[in-house]
């Protein structure tokens, strides 16, 4: 049987089948369509303005590594006029994050981008290893997700950037839609498919890979021979997201378009006005100054629970009442530094300084 020709250029031999479309195409055409689709996502959503300082959330994994490479490529190809930085959060997970950060440091050299690393220990006084030792593995992803989101904003504020981009892909967003439906989380369901979000006092955050399939990101990294860290977080196997991921993979196997279909369904959700009226209004945390829908932001609440040895009492708003019943927080309680956006510039490591 003669080799199959690329469905796009008709010249080269097809070496892969796109999970997203089913097309059999050559390697160069795959690179072109993948990059073009990301470029179209960026331009159609008007994500950037010339002169923007953009921090790329870099974990060393496939998504953020491909994002850094593609952002650099498109910035140069299409003259976006962006100043790009790498921003990494060190959660303090021995045998996982310490190894992945070594990959980020290599990426810094490979892509010639300044790098800023901010740690949980520096910001909160706790590593995730210490958190898990305190609370176990049942709710550790709740702590990590809340701490990480605020850490990214604080790191970006320190860099004085205009925008944070993350490697969340189509699979991630579809999983989030499913999770919010299963939990009945109306507030998050209404905003989880937005490509760009911004709180009143926070930095713009967007997802250029919103419509990029995870399998295609892996294929791109493989064929481009990119340097990335492939080990999963040692604390994630018990995460609730895993159930949504398994369900989504089963749907994708039966119908590959299910991922995009779920995202479009999420985009079409519209909350009734009477439901919107019940949603909490955004305010500022009275303790650290970060955005919050309560007097204390979730990070301050979780940190207080850890510091008082009652971490299990702060996972939900209802459980929080148990902590309040014990009495007010002591005056010497460790707290998060006050959030200011933007902050004065801090020194960051340039590639030349690390060589």
Buried (B, 14 or more C-beta within 10 A) or exposed (E): EEEEBBBBEEEBEBBBBBBBBEBBBBBBBBBBBBBEBBBEBBEEBEBBEEEBBBBBBBBBBBBBBBBBBBBBBBBEEEEBEBBBBBBBBBBBBEEBBEEBBEBBBBBBBBBEBBBBBBBBBEBBBBBBBBBBEBBEEEBBBBBBEBBBBBBBBBBBBBBBBBBBBBBBBBBBBBBBBBBBBEEEEBBEBBEBBBBBEBBEBBBBBBBBBBBBBBBBBBBBBEBBEBBBBEEEBBBBEEBBBEEBBEBBBEBBEEEBEBBBEBBBEBBEBEBEEEEEEEEEEEEBBEBBBBBBBBEBBBBBBBBBBBBBEBBBBBBEEEEBEBBEEEEEBEEEEEBBEEBEBBBEEEEBBEBEEEE
